[in-house]
């Protein structure tokens, strides 16, 4: 994986997660942990199928989330709007243990990392504090839907339903790296990223 384009200290990610994320078909995304100066934060990483231009990433992006009901099940919806470029959508099962763990860490630390991995494997990293409204909504969604079951079949039906008419319009990403608890282990599976400006 390439260097991180940002002003950040060295970051440590999970090598298994990054390997599987890079091996998946794009566009895709994953949730996980990143260690920075000994502190653990949650992250969301996406791999678009075309580069996000630097003119767009320099403006940042807008992060949104909601809970969608479909086919008697619920999915957590994330949206990433890159100004002047595109909106990317990701759906996850809210009761998934990895999702619950990462969301809990984001809520407890009140911030998160976001990585956009371009097809040439360069990485743009963002670190952002959660705004009060986002923090409250994430906590509410985590607490309210943590015990809601969403079978793989229900998730796929919800995905296909949303894919037909994404709101707001945008590109749907495949959720990957979702079922292996080792993806959150930063002691045994360490991958160091060396940031550069």
C-alpha positions as CSV (number, residue, x, y, z in Angstrom):
1,X,0.0,0.0,0.0
2,X,1.3,3.5,-0.8
3,X,2.1,6.4,1.5
4,X,-0.5,8.4,3.4
5,X,-1.0,11.9,1.9
6,X,-1.5,14.0,5.0
7,X,0.3,15.5,7.9
8,X,0.1,12.6,10.4
9,X,2.4,10.6,12.6
10,X,3.0,6.9,11.8
11,X,-0.2,4.9,11.7
12,X,-0.6,1.2,12.5
13,X,-3.3,-0.8,10.8
14,X,-4.2,-4.5,10.8
15,X,-2.3,-6.3,8.1
16,X,-4.9,-9.0,7.5
17,X,-7.7,-6.5,7.0
18,X,-5.7,-4.3,4.6
19,X,-4.6,-7.4,2.6
20,X,-8.2,-8.6,2.2
21,X,-9.5,-5.1,1.5
22,X,-6.9,-4.6,-1.3
23,X,-7.8,-8.1,-2.7
24,X,-11.5,-7.3,-2.9
25,X,-13.2,-5.9,-6.0
26,X,-13.7,-2.2,-5.9
27,X,-15.6,-0.2,-5.0
28,X,-15.6,-1.5,-1.5
29,X,-15.1,-0.4,2.1
30,X,-14.3,-1.8,5.6
31,X,-14.3,-0.8,9.2
32,X,-11.4,-1.4,11.6
33,X,-8.9,0.0,14.1
34,X,-5.9,2.3,13.6
35,X,-3.3,3.0,16.2
36,X,-1.7,6.4,16.4
37,X,0.8,7.4,19.1
38,X,-0.4,4.4,21.2
39,X,-4.1,5.4,21.0
40,X,-6.7,3.3,19.2
41,X,-9.3,4.9,17.0
42,X,-11.9,3.5,14.7
43,X,-11.6,4.0,11.0
44,X,-13.6,3.6,7.8
45,X,-11.6,2.9,4.6
46,X,-13.0,2.9,1.1
47,X,-11.5,1.8,-2.2
48,X,-13.3,3.6,-5.0
49,X,-13.1,2.2,-8.5
50,X,-11.7,5.4,-9.9
51,X,-9.4,8.0,-8.3
52,X,-10.9,10.7,-6.1
53,X,-9.2,13.8,-7.5
54,X,-7.0,15.8,-5.1
55,X,-9.0,18.9,-5.9
56,X,-11.9,17.1,-4.2
57,X,-10.0,15.5,-1.3
58,X,-8.5,18.9,-0.4
59,X,-12.0,20.1,0.3
60,X,-12.7,17.2,2.6
61,X,-16.0,15.3,2.6
62,X,-19.3,15.2,4.3
63,X,-20.1,12.1,6.4
64,X,-23.7,11.0,6.9
65,X,-25.4,8.0,8.4
66,X,-28.9,6.6,8.9
67,X,-30.7,3.4,9.6
68,X,-32.7,1.9,6.7
69,X,-35.5,-0.6,7.1
70,X,-36.0,-3.2,4.3
71,X,-37.5,-6.6,4.3
72,X,-38.2,-6.6,8.0
73,X,-34.5,-6.0,8.7
74,X,-32.3,-3.0,9.4
75,X,-29.1,-1.9,7.9
76,X,-26.8,1.0,9.0
77,X,-26.1,3.3,6.1
78,X,-23.0,5.4,5.7
79,X,-22.6,8.1,3.0
80,X,-19.4,9.9,2.0
81,X,-19.9,13.0,-0.1
82,X,-16.7,14.2,-1.8
83,X,-17.4,17.8,-2.8
84,X,-17.5,18.3,-6.6
85,X,-16.8,14.6,-7.2
86,X,-19.2,11.8,-6.1
87,X,-21.1,10.4,-3.2
88,X,-20.2,6.8,-2.0
89,X,-22.6,4.6,0.0
90,X,-21.9,1.7,2.3
91,X,-24.4,-0.6,4.2
92,X,-23.5,-2.7,7.2
93,X,-25.4,-5.0,9.5
94,X,-25.8,-2.9,12.7
95,X,-25.5,-6.0,15.0
96,X,-22.2,-7.2,13.5
97,X,-19.6,-7.5,16.3
98,X,-16.9,-5.7,14.3
99,X,-19.3,-2.9,13.4
100,X,-20.4,-2.6,17.1
101,X,-16.8,-2.6,18.3
102,X,-15.6,0.0,15.9
103,X,-18.6,2.3,16.4
104,X,-18.1,2.0,20.2
105,X,-14.5,3.1,19.8
106,X,-15.5,6.0,17.6
107,X,-18.1,7.1,20.2
108,X,-15.8,6.8,23.1
109,X,-12.9,8.7,21.5
110,X,-15.3,11.1,19.7
111,X,-13.2,10.9,16.6
112,X,-12.3,8.6,13.7
113,X,-10.0,8.1,10.8
114,X,-11.1,7.9,7.2
115,X,-8.9,6.4,4.4
116,X,-9.6,6.8,0.7
117,X,-7.4,4.3,-1.2
118,X,-7.1,5.1,-4.8
119,X,-6.6,2.5,-7.6
120,X,-2.8,3.4,-7.7
121,X,-2.7,2.5,-4.0
122,X,-2.0,6.0,-2.8
123,X,-3.9,6.8,0.4
124,X,-5.5,10.0,1.5
125,X,-6.2,10.0,5.2
126,X,-8.5,12.2,7.2
127,X,-8.9,12.5,10.9
128,X,-12.0,14.1,12.2
129,X,-13.8,14.7,15.4
130,X,-17.4,13.7,15.4
131,X,-19.8,16.6,15.6
132,X,-22.3,16.5,18.4
133,X,-25.2,15.5,16.2
134,X,-23.2,12.7,14.5
135,X,-22.0,11.4,17.9
136,X,-25.5,11.4,19.4
137,X,-27.0,9.7,16.3
138,X,-24.2,7.1,16.1
139,X,-24.7,6.3,19.8
140,X,-28.4,6.1,19.5
141,X,-28.1,3.8,16.4
142,X,-25.5,1.6,18.1
143,X,-27.6,1.2,21.3
144,X,-31.0,0.8,19.6
145,X,-29.9,-1.7,16.9
146,X,-27.0,-3.6,18.4
147,X,-29.2,-6.7,19.1
148,X,-31.0,-6.5,15.8
149,X,-30.4,-9.6,13.7
150,X,-29.7,-9.2,10.0
151,X,-29.0,-12.4,8.2
152,X,-26.6,-12.5,5.2
153,X,-29.7,-13.1,3.0
154,X,-31.5,-10.1,4.5
155,X,-28.4,-7.9,4.1
156,X,-28.1,-8.9,0.5
157,X,-31.8,-8.1,-0.2
158,X,-31.4,-4.7,1.5
159,X,-28.2,-4.0,-0.5
160,X,-29.9,-4.8,-3.8
161,X,-33.0,-2.8,-2.9
162,X,-30.9,0.3,-2.0
163,X,-28.7,-0.2,-5.0
164,X,-31.7,0.3,-7.3
165,X,-32.3,3.8,-6.0
166,X,-29.6,5.2,-3.7
167,X,-30.6,8.3,-1.8
168,X,-28.9,10.6,-2.4
169,X,-27.7,9.4,-5.8
170,X,-24.2,7.9,-5.6
171,X,-22.0,4.8,-5.9
172,X,-22.7,1.7,-3.8
173,X,-19.7,0.0,-2.2
174,X,-19.4,-3.6,-1.2
175,X,-18.8,-4.2,2.6
176,X,-15.8,-6.4,3.1
177,X,-13.7,-7.7,6.0
178,X,-16.8,-8.1,8.1
179,X,-16.6,-11.5,9.8
180,X,-13.0,-12.2,11.1
181,X,-12.3,-11.0,14.6
182,X,-8.6,-11.0,13.9
183,X,-9.2,-7.9,11.7
184,X,-9.2,-5.9,14.9
185,X,-6.0,-7.4,16.4
186,X,-3.3,-4.7,16.2
187,X,-0.8,-6.7,18.3
188,X,-0.3,-9.7,16.2
189,X,-1.1,-8.3,12.7
190,X,0.6,-4.9,12.5
191,X,1.1,-2.9,9.3
192,X,2.9,0.5,9.6
193,X,2.0,3.3,7.3
194,X,4.6,6.1,6.9
195,X,2.8,9.4,6.3
196,X,4.1,12.0,3.9
197,X,2.7,15.4,3.1
